Amino acid sequence: MICEFCGGQTTKKKVKRQHWLHRRLYIVENVEAEVCSECGERYFHAKVLDGIDNLLESIHTVKEKLEVEVVRL
């Protein structure tokens, strides 16, 4: 796949993704993405994103909980 931002070539990698669902933030590990070797832009296939939604809406194992601050400029 060609990166639409810089024209670089992408390769499949497993990455962490920050994912919002129902006003909750999740960090999902081991997500397949196409990652640009030049600029690092990440592309996720719709099936992968739908799979994350389905996982998070079902009973799932929580590896760790983190505290996150929301700050306004």
Residue pairs with C-beta under 8 A, 6 or more apart in sequence:
1 9
1 10
1 34
1 43
2 8
2 9
2 10
3 9
3 10
3 36
3 38
3 39
3 41
4 41
5 36
5 39
5 41
6 36
6 38
6 39
6 41
7 38
8 36
8 37
8 38
8 39
9 36
9 37
9 38
10 34
10 35
10 36
10 37
10 41
10 43
11 34
11 35
11 37
12 32
12 33
12 34
12 35
13 32
13 33
13 34
13 35
14 30
14 31
14 32
14 33
15 31
15 33
15 35
15 42
16 27
16 28
16 29
16 31
17 27
17 28
17 31
17 33
17 42
17 44
17 52
18 25
18 26
18 27
19 25
19 26
19 27
19 28
19 49
19 52
19 56
20 26
21 52
21 53
21 56
21 57
25 68
26 52
26 56
27 66
28 52
28 55
28 56
29 63
31 44
31 48
31 52
32 44
32 45
32 48
33 42
33 43
33 44
33 48
34 42
34 43
34 44
34 45
35 41
35 42
35 43
36 42
